[in-house]
Amino acid sequence: MTKPTLISFKLCPYVQRSVINLLEKKVDYEIKYIDLANKPDWFLKISPFGRVPVLVLGEDVLFESAVINEYLDETNLPSLHPNDPIQKAKHRAWAEFASALLVDQYGWTMAKEEAESNKKKEEMLSKFKILESILPEPKNGKLFFAGESMHLVDTAYAPFFMRLDFLKSVSETFDLVSGFPKVKVWSDTLLSLPSVKNSVLPEVPKEYLVFIKAHNSWLGGKL
């Protein structure tokens, strides 16, 4: 099988999902970083949307994180998806829910006005309420989306929780999960995993905060 090359932007949470998947499955891969503010021509030729991640497999190219992760899961056993078709479909749906959370998070951090930033924060909190209601009970102080073991859907949420943790390192006022016991245990469980810890470069926490500040957002002014 061709050694995959993942095209990445260091701060991209969608790329991080694929990296976590690759690390969980112990796949031998290469990663190539680009600057999305100055996209190289070769990248634009292989990425129809001009977005990362892109997975290069010899002459073949895959784009969109959900598609890439499905491919990686199918070609590198054991699968992180449930075997039951209904449960698998539900996990895919909840992975889309994670994508909506990432959109809210980006809006929260990038909003120029306090009112808009707070609106996005409330949208995240409303989604936490939904997650709190459907998550299973923790066991032995740990929790994954489907109970006691990691699934592909968990990789969709880990980058979101990690970015909240970056912000929490600056101030406890950014700790949005503490009011949701199961969500908090889930977040703590995912952030403790080696595959999640090692899915970003060491400079990413600092660069994430610098990125927010550089956009002159309302929240950036609080960092």
C-alpha positions in Angstrom: 0.0 0.0 0.0 1.3 3.5 -0.9 2.6 5.5 2.0 0.1 8.3 2.5 1.1 12.0 2.6 -1.2 14.3 4.5 -1.2 17.9 3.4 -1.8 20.1 6.4 -2.0 23.6 7.9 -0.7 23.5 11.4 -3.7 25.1 13.1 -6.4 23.2 11.1 -8.7 21.1 13.4 -9.9 19.1 10.4 -6.4 17.9 9.6 -5.9 17.0 13.3 -8.8 14.6 13.0 -7.0 12.6 10.4 -3.7 12.8 12.3 -5.4 11.3 15.4 -6.8 8.5 13.2 -3.4 7.8 11.7 -1.7 7.7 15.1 -4.4 5.5 16.6 -3.9 3.0 13.8 -0.1 3.3 13.8 0.0 4.1 10.1 3.3 5.1 8.6 2.7 8.4 6.9 4.2 11.7 5.9 2.9 15.1 6.6 3.5 18.3 4.6 2.6 21.7 5.9 1.5 24.7 3.8 0.5 28.2 4.5 -3.2 28.7 3.7 -2.7 32.4 3.4 -0.2 31.7 0.6 -1.4 28.5 -1.1 1.2 27.0 -3.5 0.1 26.3 -7.0 0.7 22.6 -6.7 -1.7 22.5 -3.8 -4.5 24.3 -5.6 -4.2 21.8 -8.5 -5.0 18.9 -6.2 -7.4 20.5 -3.7 -10.7 21.5 -5.5 -11.9 23.6 -2.5 -8.4 24.9 -1.7 -8.7 23.5 1.8 -6.9 21.0 3.9 -6.6 18.2 4.7 -5.7 16.5 1.4 -4.4 12.9 1.4 -2.0 12.0 -1.4 -1.8 8.3 -2.3 0.6 7.9 -5.2 -1.4 9.2 -8.2 -4.6 9.4 -6.2 -5.8 12.4 -4.1 -8.5 12.5 -1.5 -10.0 15.7 0.0 -12.4 16.5 2.8 -11.6 15.2 6.3 -14.7 12.9 6.7 -13.9 11.1 3.4 -10.2 10.8 4.3 -11.0 9.4 7.7 -13.5 6.9 6.3 -10.8 5.7 3.8 -8.1 5.4 6.5 -10.5 3.5 8.7 -11.5 1.1 6.0 -7.9 0.4 4.9 -6.2 0.2 8.3 -7.7 -2.3 10.7 -9.1 -2.5 13.3 -12.0 -0.3 12.3 -12.9 2.6 14.6 -16.5 2.5 13.3 -19.3 0.3 14.8 -20.1 -2.8 12.8 -23.9 -2.2 12.9 -25.0 0.0 10.0 -27.5 2.0 12.1 -24.9 2.7 14.8 -22.3 3.6 12.1 -24.7 6.0 10.5 -25.5 7.6 13.9 -21.7 8.1 14.5 -21.4 9.8 11.1 -24.2 12.1 12.0 -22.7 13.0 15.4 -19.4 13.7 13.6 -21.2 16.3 11.6 -22.5 17.7 14.9 -18.8 18.1 15.9 -18.2 20.0 12.7 -21.0 22.4 13.7 -19.3 22.9 17.0 -16.1 23.8 15.3 -17.9 26.4 13.2 -19.4 27.9 16.4 -16.0 27.9 18.0 -14.4 29.7 15.1 -17.2 32.3 15.1 -16.8 32.7 18.9 -13.1 33.4 18.6 -13.2 35.5 15.5 -16.3 37.7 16.2 -15.5 41.4 16.2 -18.3 42.4 18.6 -19.0 41.1 22.1 -22.7 40.4 21.2 -21.8 38.2 18.3 -19.1 36.4 20.2 -21.5 35.7 23.1 -24.1 34.4 20.6 -21.7 31.8 19.3 -20.7 30.9 22.9 -24.4 30.3 23.7 -24.8 28.2 20.6 -21.9 26.0 21.8 -23.4 25.7 25.2 -26.7 24.7 23.8 -25.0 21.9 21.8 -23.2 20.8 25.0 -26.7 20.3 26.6 -27.6 18.0 23.8 -24.4 16.0 24.1 -24.8 15.8 27.8 -28.2 14.2 27.3 -27.0 11.5 24.9 -23.6 10.6 26.3 -23.3 7.3 28.3 -22.3 7.4 32.0 -18.5 7.5 32.6 -16.8 4.3 33.8 -13.7 4.3 35.9 -13.4 8.1 35.4 -13.3 7.8 31.6 -15.7 8.3 28.8 -15.8 7.9 25.0 -18.8 8.7 22.8 -19.9 5.1 22.6 -18.8 4.1 26.1 -15.5 2.4 27.0 -13.6 2.5 23.7 -12.6 5.1 21.1 -14.4 5.3 17.8 -13.9 7.5 14.7 -16.6 9.9 16.0 -14.3 10.7 19.0 -11.6 11.9 16.6 -14.1 14.5 15.3 -14.5 16.1 18.8 -10.9 16.0 20.1 -9.7 19.0 18.1 -12.6 21.1 19.4 -11.9 20.2 23.0 -8.2 20.8 22.5 -8.8 24.4 21.4 -11.0 25.0 24.4 -8.1 23.7 26.5 -5.7 26.2 24.8 -8.0 29.0 25.8 -8.6 27.6 29.3 -4.8 27.8 29.8 -5.1 31.5 29.6 -8.1 31.9 31.8 -10.7 29.8 33.6 -13.4 32.0 32.1 -12.9 30.0 28.9 -13.7 26.7 30.6 -17.0 26.1 28.9 -17.3 22.4 29.7 -17.2 22.4 33.5 -21.0 22.8 33.8 -21.5 19.6 31.8 -20.2 16.6 33.8 -20.2 14.0 31.1 -18.9 16.3 28.4 -16.1 17.3 30.8 -15.1 13.7 31.4 -15.2 13.0 27.7 -13.0 16.0 27.0 -10.5 15.0 29.7 -10.5 11.4 28.4 -9.7 12.4 24.8 -7.1 15.0 25.8 -5.3 12.4 27.8 -4.7 10.1 24.8 -1.2 10.0 23.3 -2.8 10.1 19.8 -4.5 13.4 20.7 -1.6 14.9 22.5 0.8 14.1 19.6 -1.6 15.2 16.9 -0.3 18.8 16.8 3.1 20.3 16.8 4.5 21.7 20.1 4.1 25.3 19.0 0.4 25.0 18.1 -1.1 26.1 21.4 0.8 29.4 21.4 0.3 29.9 17.6 -3.5 29.3 18.0 -3.7 32.1 20.6 -1.6 34.4 18.4 -3.8 33.6 15.4 -6.9 34.8 17.4 -5.2 37.9 18.6 -4.0 38.8 15.1 -7.6 38.9 13.8 -8.5 41.7 16.3 -11.5 39.9 17.5 -13.4 40.7 20.7 -12.3 37.5 22.4 -8.7 38.1 21.2 -8.6 41.3 23.2 -9.2 39.2 26.3 -6.3 36.9 25.8 
